[in-house]
């Protein structure tokens, strides 16, 4: 049973949209069906060329809680900034215009947030759905993300992938302002926001309920836009690693000499950050890449006080590495981080 006096607190739902006329009516309907009714829905049209605007406008004319705006800038970050500027709620959340809310989503998130207080992030389990079925990759991401959310341990693997479900979080307005959300224009914006929560040490509140239905389809933004390409993910990981977790008093070690390993090495060289480079490829061991000699994995035993960035993606290999790290008393993040 959820706390009904909370209905006094206004929840602002920020929703950028662009060319989602096939789904946006169902999205808004799922908001209208919420058991928690004290909300405002701020919809920002980001240069749609389909009938999305007209559909939202029809809803806005019938319900004063829905505010429809035109994006004065360009792209989802500008749209989110505009929506937040016009919001009035003490609690802030966001929604994707092609997704669906479980009827109790706002109720559950607001209850958790009020119970735990400020400097907490309320999150919920998510489930993907698609008329063509869900790919194995997305299903794995859903399972992995939900496993973290159930225990509130989301930050433990933040350098692997976005650990906060982008359309299924809620926090106090003051906390969103404190972490300077949506500023600057750094993509992917949802991953950047997760790192901001992590940097400010906002605790993730565990949740074991599915609150959000995440729609997948071939032309969805996260599949098609350049801002969600892997190079953007790696850039954002490196940016926040150097800002938050990098320890210059340790010897930095890069594991792997594939595309990710090379990009990481290039970044450290450009920033004049010293590092050792190891790999398991016999064709690369002993050779120089970017004037740096690659050494075998065993060389790690010759280095004391290390901080490793590991680009090995194979799950079985990762398990072996974790066991090895435990054996030599190395701790996650402090001594090693998986960048994959």
LUMBAPA-729514 format. One record per residue (C-alpha): x, y, z. Coordinates in nm, 4 decimals. Example, Ala and Ser with C-alpha at 12.3 -4.5 7.8 and 13.67 -1.06 7.14 Angstrom:
! LUMBAPA-729514
<pt px="1.2300" py="-0.4500" pz="0.7800"/>
<pt px="1.3670" py="-0.1060" pz="0.7140"/>
END
This chain:
! LUMBAPA-729514
<pt px="0.0000" py="0.0000" pz="0.0000"/>
<pt px="0.1473" py="0.3334" pz="-0.1029"/>
<pt px="0.1392" py="0.6581" pz="0.0886"/>
<pt px="-0.1557" py="0.8638" pz="-0.0312"/>
<pt px="-0.0605" py="1.1945" pz="0.1343"/>
<pt px="0.2199" py="1.2084" pz="-0.1185"/>
<pt px="-0.0342" py="1.3151" pz="-0.3777"/>
<pt px="0.0402" py="1.6714" pz="-0.2621"/>
<pt px="0.3835" py="1.6523" pz="-0.4261"/>
<pt px="0.3824" py="1.7453" pz="-0.7928"/>
<pt px="0.5732" py="1.5182" pz="-1.0296"/>
<pt px="0.7086" py="1.6724" pz="-1.3512"/>
<pt px="0.7424" py="1.4249" pz="-1.6399"/>
<pt px="0.9808" py="1.5463" pz="-1.9117"/>
<pt px="0.9111" py="1.4019" pz="-2.2570"/>
<pt px="1.1001" py="1.5071" pz="-2.5716"/>
<pt px="0.9455" py="1.3642" pz="-2.8871"/>
<pt px="1.0252" py="1.3442" pz="-3.2566"/>
<pt px="0.8341" py="1.1503" pz="-3.5211"/>
<pt px="0.6715" py="0.8957" pz="-3.2912"/>
<pt px="0.3123" py="0.9358" pz="-3.4108"/>
<pt px="0.2710" py="0.5570" pz="-3.4251"/>
<pt px="0.3258" py="0.5281" pz="-3.0492"/>
<pt px="0.2813" py="0.8630" pz="-2.8752"/>
<pt px="-0.0938" py="0.8364" pz="-2.8086"/>
<pt px="-0.0428" py="0.5085" pz="-2.6219"/>
<pt px="0.2439" py="0.6650" pz="-2.4288"/>
<pt px="0.0289" py="0.9558" pz="-2.3101"/>
<pt px="-0.2604" py="0.7219" pz="-2.2318"/>
<pt px="-0.0315" py="0.5224" pz="-2.0020"/>
<pt px="0.0426" py="0.8459" pz="-1.8128"/>
<pt px="-0.3274" py="0.9314" pz="-1.7881"/>
<pt px="-0.3883" py="0.5890" pz="-1.6340"/>
<pt px="-0.1432" py="0.6425" pz="-1.3463"/>
<pt px="-0.2714" py="0.5754" pz="-0.9959"/>
<pt px="-0.0741" py="0.8810" pz="-0.8858"/>
<pt px="-0.2565" py="1.1789" pz="-1.0342"/>
<pt px="-0.0682" py="1.4898" pz="-0.9206"/>
<pt px="0.1617" py="1.5204" pz="-1.2207"/>
<pt px="0.2399" py="1.7522" pz="-1.5084"/>
<pt px="0.3411" py="1.6153" pz="-1.8469"/>
<pt px="0.5746" py="1.8472" pz="-2.0361"/>
<pt px="0.5962" py="1.7412" pz="-2.3993"/>
<pt px="0.8601" py="1.9063" pz="-2.6206"/>
<pt px="0.8339" py="1.8679" pz="-2.9965"/>
<pt px="1.1801" py="1.8310" pz="-3.1465"/>
<pt px="1.1105" py="1.9184" pz="-3.5112"/>
<pt px="0.8694" py="1.6344" pz="-3.5875"/>
<pt px="0.7704" py="1.5980" pz="-3.9501"/>
<pt px="0.4851" py="1.3540" pz="-3.8855"/>
<pt px="0.1562" py="1.4001" pz="-3.6961"/>
<pt px="0.3078" py="1.3680" pz="-3.3482"/>
<pt px="0.2504" py="1.7351" pz="-3.2628"/>
<pt px="-0.1174" py="1.7236" pz="-3.3573"/>
<pt px="-0.1715" py="1.4083" pz="-3.1517"/>
<pt px="-0.0128" py="1.5616" pz="-2.8415"/>
<pt px="-0.2002" py="1.8872" pz="-2.8947"/>
<pt px="-0.5311" py="1.7015" pz="-2.8960"/>
<pt px="-0.4471" py="1.5502" pz="-2.5567"/>
<pt px="-0.3271" py="1.8869" pz="-2.4206"/>
<pt px="-0.6541" py="2.0541" pz="-2.5153"/>
<pt px="-0.8425" py="1.8013" pz="-2.3021"/>
<pt px="-0.6135" py="1.7872" pz="-1.9967"/>
<pt px="-0.4594" py="2.0974" pz="-1.8389"/>
<pt px="-0.1821" py="1.8856" pz="-1.6845"/>
<pt px="-0.0269" py="1.8421" pz="-2.0298"/>
<pt px="0.1971" py="2.1232" pz="-2.1571"/>
<pt px="0.3071" py="2.1187" pz="-2.5213"/>
<pt px="0.6187" py="2.3122" pz="-2.6240"/>
<pt px="0.8290" py="2.3528" pz="-2.9384"/>
<pt px="1.2003" py="2.2881" pz="-2.9002"/>
<pt px="1.3807" py="2.6204" pz="-2.9343"/>
<pt px="1.7082" py="2.4372" pz="-2.9911"/>
<pt px="1.8006" py="2.1162" pz="-3.1673"/>
<pt px="1.8088" py="1.7641" pz="-3.0290"/>
<pt px="1.7039" py="1.5772" pz="-2.7177"/>
<pt px="1.9289" py="1.7628" pz="-2.4709"/>
<pt px="1.7929" py="2.1033" pz="-2.5739"/>
<pt px="1.4430" py="1.9579" pz="-2.5487"/>
<pt px="1.5081" py="1.8244" pz="-2.1979"/>
<pt px="1.6559" py="2.1574" pz="-2.0893"/>
<pt px="1.3460" py="2.3377" pz="-2.2151"/>
<pt px="1.1100" py="2.0914" pz="-2.0476"/>
<pt px="1.2934" py="2.1228" pz="-1.7167"/>
<pt px="1.2910" py="2.5031" pz="-1.7415"/>
<pt px="0.9107" py="2.4974" pz="-1.7614"/>
<pt px="0.8630" py="2.2300" pz="-1.4944"/>
<pt px="0.7288" py="2.3035" pz="-1.1462"/>
<pt px="0.7393" py="1.9662" pz="-0.9719"/>
<pt px="0.9355" py="1.8817" pz="-0.6586"/>
<pt px="0.9946" py="1.5389" pz="-0.8097"/>
<pt px="1.1374" py="1.5094" pz="-1.1624"/>
<pt px="1.1253" py="1.2132" pz="-1.3974"/>
<pt px="1.1406" py="1.1580" pz="-1.7715"/>
<pt px="0.9675" py="0.9414" pz="-2.0233"/>
<pt px="1.0290" py="0.8289" pz="-2.3808"/>
<pt px="0.7431" py="0.9091" pz="-2.6173"/>
<pt px="0.7374" py="0.5597" pz="-2.7676"/>
<pt px="0.7235" py="0.3703" pz="-2.4358"/>
<pt px="0.4577" py="0.2749" pz="-2.1814"/>
<pt px="0.4299" py="0.3250" pz="-1.8063"/>
<pt px="0.2995" py="0.0576" pz="-1.5740"/>
<pt px="-0.0091" py="0.2068" pz="-1.4028"/>
<pt px="0.1651" py="0.2279" pz="-1.0640"/>
<pt px="0.4998" py="0.3598" pz="-1.1920"/>
<pt px="0.4759" py="0.7139" pz="-1.0536"/>
<pt px="0.3234" py="0.5847" pz="-0.7303"/>
<pt px="0.6073" py="0.3403" pz="-0.6652"/>
<pt px="0.8904" py="0.5771" pz="-0.7601"/>
<pt px="0.7478" py="0.8659" pz="-0.5576"/>
<pt px="0.6897" py="0.6429" pz="-0.2542"/>
<pt px="1.0480" py="0.5171" pz="-0.2643"/>
<pt px="1.1844" py="0.8675" pz="-0.3078"/>
<pt px="0.9822" py="1.0134" pz="-0.0222"/>
<pt px="1.0759" py="0.7214" pz="0.2023"/>
<pt px="1.4506" py="0.7535" pz="0.1419"/>
<pt px="1.4766" py="1.1304" pz="0.1003"/>
<pt px="1.7101" py="1.3509" pz="-0.0999"/>
<pt px="2.0339" py="1.2357" pz="-0.2609"/>
<pt px="1.8590" py="0.9170" pz="-0.3691"/>
<pt px="1.7521" py="0.8013" pz="-0.7150"/>
<pt px="1.4299" py="0.6007" pz="-0.7414"/>
<pt px="1.4466" py="0.3483" pz="-1.0242"/>
<pt px="1.2426" py="0.0505" pz="-1.1414"/>
<pt px="1.2714" py="-0.2667" pz="-1.3417"/>
<pt px="1.2186" py="-0.2422" pz="-1.7170"/>
<pt px="1.1037" py="-0.4840" pz="-1.9824"/>
<pt px="1.1578" py="-0.4568" pz="-2.3579"/>
<pt px="0.8770" py="-0.5273" pz="-2.6006"/>
<pt px="0.8551" py="-0.5309" pz="-2.9804"/>
<pt px="0.6169" py="-0.6676" pz="-3.2417"/>
<pt px="0.9160" py="-0.8363" pz="-3.4061"/>
<pt px="1.0574" py="-0.9858" pz="-3.0878"/>
<pt px="1.3505" py="-0.8753" pz="-2.8736"/>
<pt px="1.7064" py="-0.9373" pz="-2.9859"/>
<pt px="1.9394" py="-1.1380" pz="-2.7658"/>
<pt px="2.1532" py="-0.8293" pz="-2.7038"/>
<pt px="1.8649" py="-0.6211" pz="-2.5699"/>
<pt px="1.7384" py="-0.9128" pz="-2.3600"/>
<pt px="2.0832" py="-0.9496" pz="-2.2031"/>
<pt px="2.0935" py="-0.5762" pz="-2.1302"/>
<pt px="1.7479" py="-0.5913" pz="-1.9700"/>
<pt px="1.8487" py="-0.8875" pz="-1.7508"/>
<pt px="2.1796" py="-0.7257" pz="-1.6518"/>
<pt px="2.0233" py="-0.3857" pz="-1.5758"/>
<pt px="1.7381" py="-0.5329" pz="-1.3733"/>
<pt px="1.9787" py="-0.7486" pz="-1.1712"/>
<pt px="2.1569" py="-0.4310" pz="-1.0615"/>
<pt px="1.8334" py="-0.2435" pz="-0.9890"/>
<pt px="1.6980" py="-0.5210" pz="-0.7666"/>
<pt px="1.9858" py="-0.4667" pz="-0.5247"/>
<pt px="2.0524" py="-0.0970" pz="-0.5876"/>
<pt px="2.4091" py="-0.1862" pz="-0.6896"/>
<pt px="2.3843" py="-0.0041" pz="-1.0235"/>
<pt px="2.7072" py="0.1923" pz="-0.9926"/>
<pt px="2.9154" py="-0.1227" pz="-0.9397"/>
<pt px="2.9283" py="-0.1749" pz="-1.3170"/>
<pt px="2.8808" py="0.1791" pz="-1.4426"/>
<pt px="3.1799" py="0.1629" pz="-1.6793"/>
<pt px="3.0290" py="-0.1294" pz="-1.8700"/>
<pt px="2.7049" py="0.0299" pz="-1.9904"/>
<pt px="2.4385" py="0.2785" pz="-1.8793"/>
<pt px="2.3243" py="0.1529" pz="-1.5376"/>
<pt px="2.0254" py="0.3838" pz="-1.4875"/>
<pt px="1.7203" py="0.3009" pz="-1.7044"/>
<pt px="1.6912" py="0.6298" pz="-1.8939"/>
<pt px="1.3093" py="0.6558" pz="-1.8906"/>
<pt px="1.2610" py="0.5008" pz="-1.5443"/>
<pt px="1.4155" py="0.7206" pz="-1.2758"/>
<pt px="1.2901" py="0.9909" pz="-1.0404"/>
<pt px="1.4667" py="1.2272" pz="-0.8023"/>
<pt px="1.4198" py="1.5497" pz="-0.6139"/>
<pt px="1.4327" py="1.8664" pz="-0.8195"/>
<pt px="1.7090" py="2.0092" pz="-0.5984"/>
<pt px="1.9259" py="1.7041" pz="-0.6626"/>
<pt px="1.8805" py="1.7306" pz="-1.0382"/>
<pt px="1.9873" py="2.0947" pz="-1.0204"/>
<pt px="2.2829" py="2.0106" pz="-0.7954"/>
<pt px="2.4267" py="1.7638" pz="-1.0470"/>
<pt px="2.3677" py="2.0134" pz="-1.3319"/>
<pt px="2.1670" py="1.7610" pz="-1.5322"/>
<pt px="2.1502" py="1.7950" pz="-1.9116"/>
<pt px="2.4478" py="2.0333" pz="-1.9102"/>
<pt px="2.6645" py="2.0485" pz="-2.1101"/>
<pt px="2.5677" py="1.8833" pz="-2.4371"/>
<pt px="2.7345" py="1.5482" pz="-2.3806"/>
<pt px="2.5936" py="1.2404" pz="-2.5489"/>
<pt px="2.4606" py="0.9832" pz="-2.4816"/>
<pt px="2.2647" py="1.2070" pz="-2.2436"/>
<pt px="2.1209" py="0.9197" pz="-2.0371"/>
<pt px="2.4661" py="0.7717" pz="-1.9715"/>
<pt px="2.6014" py="1.1166" pz="-1.8861"/>
<pt px="2.3192" py="1.1600" pz="-1.6347"/>
<pt px="2.3971" py="0.8234" pz="-1.4747"/>
<pt px="2.7581" py="0.9340" pz="-1.4263"/>
<pt px="2.6406" py="1.2619" pz="-1.2728"/>
<pt px="2.4314" py="1.0697" pz="-1.0191"/>
<pt px="2.7353" py="0.8512" pz="-0.9501"/>
<pt px="2.9683" py="1.1505" pz="-0.9139"/>
<pt px="2.7347" py="1.3128" pz="-0.6612"/>
<pt px="2.6956" py="0.9832" pz="-0.4747"/>
<pt px="2.3182" py="0.9689" pz="-0.5038"/>
<pt px="2.2182" py="0.6247" pz="-0.3787"/>
<pt px="2.0076" py="0.4008" pz="-0.6025"/>
<pt px="1.6973" py="0.2713" pz="-0.4257"/>
<pt px="1.6466" py="-0.1015" pz="-0.4875"/>
<pt px="1.3271" py="-0.2022" pz="-0.6644"/>
<pt px="1.1882" py="-0.5402" pz="-0.7673"/>
<pt px="0.8838" py="-0.4250" pz="-0.9676"/>
<pt px="0.8577" py="-0.3807" pz="-1.3455"/>
<pt px="0.7515" py="-0.0178" pz="-1.3875"/>
<pt px="0.8421" py="0.0623" pz="-1.7466"/>
<pt px="0.7819" py="-0.1016" pz="-2.0831"/>
<pt px="1.0622" py="-0.0135" pz="-2.3232"/>
<pt px="0.9670" py="-0.0335" pz="-2.6887"/>
<pt px="1.2184" py="-0.1539" pz="-2.9450"/>
<pt px="1.1925" py="-0.1013" pz="-3.3217"/>
<pt px="1.4315" py="-0.0663" pz="-3.6119"/>
<pt px="1.4293" py="0.3145" pz="-3.6413"/>
<pt px="1.4435" py="0.3950" pz="-3.2727"/>
<pt px="1.6882" py="0.6786" pz="-3.1930"/>
<pt px="1.9246" py="0.4694" pz="-2.9838"/>
<pt px="1.9666" py="0.2367" pz="-3.2819"/>
<pt px="2.0101" py="0.4982" pz="-3.5552"/>
<pt px="2.1563" py="0.8238" pz="-3.4194"/>
<pt px="2.5327" py="0.8794" pz="-3.4235"/>
<pt px="2.5222" py="1.0053" pz="-3.0627"/>
<pt px="2.4561" py="0.6498" pz="-2.9473"/>
<pt px="2.7457" py="0.4909" pz="-3.1355"/>
<pt px="3.0061" py="0.2993" pz="-2.9342"/>
<pt px="3.2712" py="0.5687" pz="-2.9713"/>
<pt px="3.0481" py="0.8115" pz="-2.7801"/>
<pt px="3.0075" py="0.5563" pz="-2.5003"/>
<pt px="3.3831" py="0.5101" pz="-2.4728"/>
<pt px="3.4456" py="0.8844" pz="-2.4727"/>
<pt px="3.2037" py="0.9373" pz="-2.1855"/>
<pt px="3.3528" py="0.6502" pz="-1.9851"/>
<pt px="3.7019" py="0.7938" pz="-2.0207"/>
<pt px="3.5838" py="1.1458" pz="-1.9362"/>
<pt px="3.4277" py="1.0401" pz="-1.6071"/>
<pt px="3.6950" py="0.7839" pz="-1.5186"/>
<pt px="3.9596" py="1.0562" pz="-1.5317"/>
<pt px="3.7344" py="1.2948" pz="-1.3397"/>
<pt px="3.6084" py="1.0577" pz="-1.0696"/>
<pt px="3.8028" py="0.7336" pz="-1.0293"/>
<pt px="4.1500" py="0.7740" pz="-1.1803"/>
<pt px="4.4200" py="0.7460" pz="-0.9148"/>
<pt px="4.7482" py="0.9054" pz="-1.0334"/>
<pt px="4.9271" py="0.7400" pz="-0.7404"/>
<pt px="4.8692" py="0.3981" pz="-0.8977"/>
<pt px="5.0243" py="0.2506" pz="-1.2110"/>
<pt px="4.7607" py="0.2628" pz="-1.4834"/>
<pt px="4.7360" py="-0.0555" pz="-1.6911"/>
<pt px="4.5362" py="-0.0989" pz="-2.0120"/>
<pt px="4.4237" py="-0.4558" pz="-2.0864"/>
<pt px="4.3666" py="-0.5420" pz="-2.4516"/>
<pt px="4.4818" py="-0.4024" pz="-2.7859"/>
<pt px="4.1612" py="-0.4133" pz="-2.9884"/>
<pt px="3.9710" py="-0.1023" pz="-3.1002"/>
<pt px="3.8745" py="-0.0025" pz="-2.7459"/>
<pt px="4.2208" py="-0.0652" pz="-2.6067"/>
<pt px="4.3776" py="0.1422" pz="-2.8821"/>
<pt px="4.1318" py="0.4290" pz="-2.8337"/>
<pt px="4.1978" py="0.4321" pz="-2.4592"/>
<pt px="4.5735" py="0.4254" pz="-2.5187"/>
<pt px="4.5480" py="0.7125" pz="-2.7675"/>
<pt px="4.3530" py="0.9187" pz="-2.5145"/>
<pt px="4.6081" py="0.8640" pz="-2.2381"/>
<pt px="4.8974" py="0.9445" pz="-2.4706"/>
<pt px="4.7242" py="1.2645" pz="-2.5832"/>
<pt px="4.6716" py="1.3670" pz="-2.2203"/>
<pt px="5.0274" py="1.2685" pz="-2.1204"/>
<pt px="4.8999" py="1.0088" pz="-1.8740"/>
<pt px="5.1575" py="0.7293" pz="-1.8229"/>
<pt px="5.0360" py="0.3684" pz="-1.8498"/>
<pt px="5.1445" py="0.0096" pz="-1.9080"/>
<pt px="4.9806" py="-0.1894" pz="-2.1889"/>
<pt px="4.9199" py="-0.5649" pz="-2.1769"/>
<pt px="4.7384" py="-0.8114" pz="-2.4029"/>
<pt px="4.7051" py="-1.1827" pz="-2.4836"/>
<pt px="4.7543" py="-1.1565" pz="-2.8604"/>
<pt px="5.0866" py="-1.3283" pz="-2.9464"/>
<pt px="5.1036" py="-1.1281" pz="-3.2701"/>
<pt px="5.1077" py="-0.8015" pz="-3.0742"/>
<pt px="5.3061" py="-0.8891" pz="-2.7617"/>
<pt px="5.6519" py="-0.7310" pz="-2.7746"/>
<pt px="5.5572" py="-0.4946" pz="-3.0553"/>
<pt px="5.5071" py="-0.1199" pz="-3.0358"/>
<pt px="5.1765" py="0.0538" pz="-3.0928"/>
<pt px="5.1821" py="0.4328" pz="-3.0592"/>
<pt px="5.5438" py="0.3987" pz="-2.9372"/>
<pt px="5.4275" py="0.1810" pz="-2.6466"/>
<pt px="5.5472" py="-0.1792" pz="-2.6088"/>
<pt px="5.2733" py="-0.4331" pz="-2.5491"/>
<pt px="5.3491" py="-0.6853" pz="-2.2763"/>
<pt px="5.1852" py="-1.0206" pz="-2.1914"/>
<pt px="4.9194" py="-1.0433" pz="-1.9199"/>
<pt px="5.1675" py="-1.2148" pz="-1.6915"/>
<pt px="5.3655" py="-0.8916" pz="-1.6769"/>
<pt px="5.0997" py="-0.7576" pz="-1.4400"/>
<pt px="5.2591" py="-0.9631" pz="-1.1621"/>
<pt px="5.5705" py="-0.7462" pz="-1.1952"/>
<pt px="5.3790" py="-0.4248" pz="-1.1314"/>
<pt px="5.2688" py="-0.3179" pz="-0.7844"/>
<pt px="4.9878" py="-0.0823" pz="-0.6875"/>
<pt px="4.8009" py="-0.0978" pz="-1.0200"/>
<pt px="4.4730" py="0.0388" pz="-1.1502"/>
<pt px="4.3596" py="-0.1587" pz="-1.4540"/>
<pt px="4.1194" py="-0.0693" pz="-1.7331"/>
<pt px="4.0048" py="-0.3979" pz="-1.8850"/>
<pt px="3.8609" py="-0.4110" pz="-2.2384"/>
<pt px="3.8167" py="-0.7899" pz="-2.2447"/>
<pt px="3.4507" py="-0.8456" pz="-2.3386"/>
<pt px="3.4172" py="-1.2243" pz="-2.3270"/>
<pt px="3.1988" py="-1.3121" pz="-2.0212"/>
<pt px="3.3965" py="-1.6257" pz="-1.9359"/>
<pt px="3.7244" py="-1.4370" pz="-1.9605"/>
<pt px="3.5814" py="-1.1650" pz="-1.7371"/>
<pt px="3.4937" py="-1.4246" pz="-1.4729"/>
<pt px="3.8483" py="-1.5579" pz="-1.4860"/>
<pt px="3.9870" py="-1.2056" pz="-1.4532"/>
<pt px="3.7640" py="-1.1329" pz="-1.1527"/>
<pt px="3.8824" py="-1.4513" pz="-0.9815"/>
<pt px="4.2430" py="-1.3565" pz="-1.0563"/>
<pt px="4.1884" py="-1.0063" pz="-0.9183"/>
<pt px="4.0344" py="-1.1480" pz="-0.6019"/>
<pt px="4.3309" py="-1.3804" pz="-0.5653"/>
<pt px="4.5742" py="-1.0882" pz="-0.5670"/>
<pt px="4.3432" py="-0.8822" pz="-0.3396"/>
<pt px="4.2414" py="-0.6238" pz="-0.5994"/>
<pt px="3.9117" py="-0.4425" pz="-0.5517"/>
<pt px="3.6597" py="-0.3392" pz="-0.8249"/>
<pt px="3.6870" py="0.0250" pz="-0.9425"/>
<pt px="3.9628" py="0.1009" pz="-0.6963"/>
<pt px="4.2018" py="-0.1461" pz="-0.8609"/>
<pt px="4.0277" py="-0.2591" pz="-1.1811"/>
<pt px="3.7405" py="-0.1520" pz="-1.4049"/>
<pt px="3.5766" py="-0.3310" pz="-1.6983"/>
<pt px="3.5304" py="-0.0920" pz="-1.9911"/>
<pt px="3.2999" py="-0.3237" pz="-2.1885"/>
END
